[in-house]
Amino acid sequence: MVARKPDHKQSDISMTSSDAVRQPTPLVGKRFDGQIVSPQWAAGLTAMPAFHELVAYFRKWPPHSFMSDESRATLYALIAALKPAAVAEIGTLFAGTTQVMARALWENGGGVLHTTDPYGAERCPRIIAAWPGELQAITQFHPLNSMDFFLKLEQQKVSLDLVLVDGNHDYEFALFDLQMAARLLRPGGIIVMDNAEQTGPFKAARSFVRDNPAWRELGTTLTSYDPTLPFDARRASVPGTTFVILQAPPHLSIGTGPQSWGQVRTELSSIDGFMLDIPAQKTRGTLHYQAIFRGFADGNRAGVELRSIGSILLELERPGAHEHRLPTPLKSDLRERYDDAFFTFEIDLSWQPDPQAPPLALAAVPIPTWSA
């Protein structure tokens, strides 16, 4: 949640030296076009000639990226194959790895990189300002801890395709970063957790996948964990890296939960239901819900919290939108009484499948409706 303050003794002046910057040039990105990122893709990555070319290009460069050559090459390859619109990095430090990811986005021809470091307000902008203009234009630095960073992206309604988590490596902080990254990630997106050899990030990844079984690792370092080698420095999703690479499911997977996505701003001042966006699947069971509608006004001196708890019997065989009406609408008159009134909606779900039925898949978080 908060990056540990770096204790490196290097002078910041050296971070902008000429050896830290190369003019952007197309590398091997086109050779990753059309490739589908999957466990099979990750297993074969290090055998690809294009990967070896990337390792050679990033050998000991940028000089202030504290990752292996293979780690930098893997990040570049992931971005080249995914073609992400938005990438986030927790832990800018000296922006060496940041520059690698920016170069991959530049070669793709599109995308924005958000990177954050709460201790880099003076250091990082000066380093990034020494980059070629093409890379500066697609990089947004935020001098924030990860909690404020994720909240800012959420408020700006930024959906992420790839997140590199490399901040505070204590378990509690690493798990928070992983959970918040997952919350903002698009279906099928990727989270790269660095420092798998350290207890905090590795334990956080194991805890997260245990609680979110629809997610999968692009590798086998979690499933092949050997308790007789609890501190194996070689464990990684891709050999030569220090990564645990996790991929979100193609849809939201609802299990016994309960599961919540937190409160989200809504323009509605009253609600009478919510909309489920249901992809193709065959399942049957009971969807339990708790809908919470909150209003705030008068500088947060006035407020209201209303809720509705119920359940829906679902038998699904085809995709489509399903609107559920609440037994009693949740109504507020705050907007009529205050000019500064605003509202949020929170939906909590738990799926109770019939025997042998699979988890429920949703295409998106349910949204509130008002039909009056």
N, C-alpha and C positions, 0 to 999 in steps of 0.2 A: 504494500500500500504506500509506503514511503521508502524511497531509495536510501540505502546507507550512504552517508557522505563519503566520497572517495578520499583515500589517504595517499594517493599517488604524489610523488615529490617532483615530477617533471614540471618544467616551466611551460605555461600555456603558450608562450611565444613560439615554441617549436612546433606547436600543433598546426600552424599555418604555413610551415615551410614548404618549399616546392616539391619535396619528395612525398608530401601527403596528398597532392592533387595531381591528377592527370586529366587531360581533356577528354570529355565523353566520346566514346567510339563504340560502334556496334560490335558486340562480341559474338555470342552463339545463340542469342535469344530466339531467332527465327527457327532454329532447329528444335525448339520446344513447343512450337505452335501446334495446337491440336492435341497435345498430349493430355491425358486425363490423370490428375493427381490421385493416387490410390496407394494402398499398401504394396501392390505389385510394382507400381512405378517407383516407389521409394526403394524397394528391394533391389531394383535394377539400376538405380541412379548412378552408383559409383562405377558401373561398367560402361557407361555411355562415353563415347569419345568427346562429346561436347562438355561433359563434366570435367574430364581431365584437362581440357583447354581452360576451363574456368579456374581450376586449381592452380594451373601454371600462371594465369594472369594475376590471381590474387595471392600468389606466394609472397608472404611477408609484407603484403600491402593491402589496404592502407596501413601505414606503420603504427597507427594508434587505434587499431581494432584489436581488442584482446581476445580474439577467437582464432581457431585453427584455420588454415587455408581451406580445408574441406568444409568447415562450417560456413565460411563466406561464400564458397561455391554453391553450397546447398541452398542458402537463402536466395542467391541470385537465380538459381534454377527453379526454385519454387515460384518466385515472382514471374519468371519468364513463362512458366507453364500455366499458372493461375490467371494471369492478366488481371490483377486486382485493380479495383477502382480506388480503394482506400486501404492503406497499410498503417499500422501503429507500432511504435517501439517504446517499451518501458525501459529507460536507462540509456540516455544519450551518451553520457560521459564525454569522451573526446570525439564523438561523431564519426569514428572510423567505420564501424559497421553501418551506421546511418548512411554514409556515402555509398556503400556497396548497394544497399537497397534502393537508394535514389537513382543510381545508375541503371539498375534493372528496370525500374519504372520508366525512366527516360527512353531506354531502348524499346520498351513496349509501345511507346508513343502516347501514354496516358496514365493517369493515376496520381494520387496525392499521398505523401508520407507525413504522418503526424508523429512527432517524437518528443519525449518529455524527460526532464531532469530537474528536480527541485533545487539542486545546487549549481545549475549551469547557466543562471541568468546572465552572467558576465562572460563566462568561458565559451559557451556553445554558439551564440550568435556570431562572435568574432571568427570562430573556426569555419562556420558555414558560409560566412561572407567571403571567405577566400576561395570557395568553390567556383567552378564555372557557372555562369548565370543560368544555364539550362537546368542545373541541379538545384540551385537555390529556389527557382521558381516553383518547384514541385515539393519543397520541403517546408513544413510548418513546425517550428520549435515552440514548445510550451514549457515555461519554467515552473512546473507544478509537480506536486507529489501525485502518485498514481490515482488516489481517490478523487482529487480535484480534476485530474486529467480525464478520467472516465466520465465523471459527471458532466464536464464541459462538452465532451463529444456526444453524450446522451442528450443534453439539452439542445445541441445543434442538430440532432437527429442524424448523426453520422453512423452509417452501417459499415462495418469493417469486413475485409476479406481475408486479411492475414495480420496476425499480431505476434511480435517478438517480445516475450516476457523475460527481461534481464535486469530487474531492479533489485530490491532487497531480497536476499536469498533465504531469509528465515522462513520456516514453514508457513506460519500464519500470514505473512505478507505475500509470499508466493502464491498461496491458495487464494487469497483475495484477488490478486491480479489475474489469476487464471479464471476465476468465476466471473469477474467483471468483463474480461475480454470475451468470454463465451456469451455473455448477455448481449453484447453489441455486435456479435459476429453473424454474418449472413449464413444461411444453410449451406453446408458443404465447405465452409471456410476453414482456415488453418490457424492453429496456435502453436508457435514454436517456443517451448520452455527451455531456456538455456541452463547449463550447469547441472546436467543429469547426474554427474558424479557427486554432487553435494546432496546432503540429506534433505534439506528444506525443499528445493524444487522437485526432487524425485518423489518424496513423500506426498507433496501437494498434487503431483500428477496422478499418483496412484489413488489418492483419496477422491480426486475429481472423477476419474473414470469409474471407480466403484460406485459413486453416487449418480453417474450419468452413463449407464451402460450402452446407450445408443451411440455414444462417441466411440471412435476407434483410433488406435495408434497407427501411424505410418511407420511400422517397425514392430519389434517384438521385445523391446527392453523391459516393458512392464509385465507381460505375460511370462517372460523367461526369468523373472527375478529369482535369484538364488539366495535364500536366507543365510547360507554358509559363507556368502561373499557380499555382506551388506554394504561394503564400501568399495565396490568394484569400479575403478576409475575408467574402465573401458566401456561401460554401459552407455548406449546411445541408440537412437532410432536409426541413424545412418552412420556407418563406420567412419571413424576419423573426426566426427563431430562430438559435441557435448550436449546434443539436443534430445529432448523428448518431443516428438511432433505429433500433435493430436488434430483430428479432423472431425468437424461437426457433422451430424447426420443431415441428409438432404431435406428433412422436415423436422419440425419440433416434435419430440417424442414425449408423450405424456404417460407416466407410469402411476404407481400408487401414491406417489408424492407425499404430502401436497407440494405443489409447485407454483411459484409466483414469479412474475417479472417486474415487481415493484409498481409504484404508482406513476402514471404517465399523464401529462397534460392533455386535456380535451377541451374543445370549444363548446361542448354541450353543457348546459346549465341544469339539465335533468336527464335521466336515462330510464328507459323501460325495458332494456334487453341488451343482448350482445350478439355479435356475429362470429360464427365459426367458419373458417376457410378450410375445407376438408379436401385433401388430395385423394387420389385413387388408392383404395385399400379395401381389405375385407376383414372386418372385425366387428365385435358385438360386446356390449357391456353397458355400464352405468358411469356417466361422467358427473362427478360431484363438483360443485362450484361454490365459491364465495365471491360475490361481486361487491366491491367497496367503492363508494362514491364520496369524494371529499371536496369541500369548498372552503376557500380562504378569502378574506376581505378585510377592509379597514386596517391595512398594515398588519395583517395576521392577528388582529385583536378579535375578529369575528370569524367563526368557522362552523362547519357542519360535517359530520361523518355519518353516512348512511350505508347500510349493507343489506344484502339479500343472499341467503344460503339455500341451495336447492340441489336437484339432480336431474339428469336427462338420460333417458334410455336411448341408446344409439345402436342401430344395426346398419352397417355401412357396406356398400358394394360398389358405389360409384362416386366420383368426385363432385363437389359442388359447395355452395354456400348454405349454411344452416343458421337461421336467426332464431334465437331463443328469447321469448318474452318472460320477464320476471313476473312473479305472482302479483307484486305490488310495485309500481314505478317508484324510483328514487328521485324525489323532486326537491329543488332548492329555489328560494326566492332571493338569494344573495345578490344576484346580478341586478335585480330590480331595485335593491336598496343601496348598493355600493358601486361606485364607478370602477374600483380596482379589483373586483371579484374575479377569481380564477378557480378552475376545477381540475381534479385529477380522477383517474379511473384505475383501479387495480383489480385484477382477476386472479384468483387462486383456483387451481384445478387438481383433481385427483381422479385417476381412471381405475375403475374396478371392472376388469374384463371378465367375461363369461369364461368357464373352463376351456382351456386350450386356445383362447383368443389372444392375439398379439397386442402390444401397446397401441395406443391411439396416436396417430400422426396428424399434426396440424400444419398447414402451410404458413401460418403466421400467428402471432399473438392475437387473441380475440379482441375486437374493438367494440366500444359501447354504441348503442343505437337509441334514437328517440323518434318515434313514429307519429306522435300526436300532431 
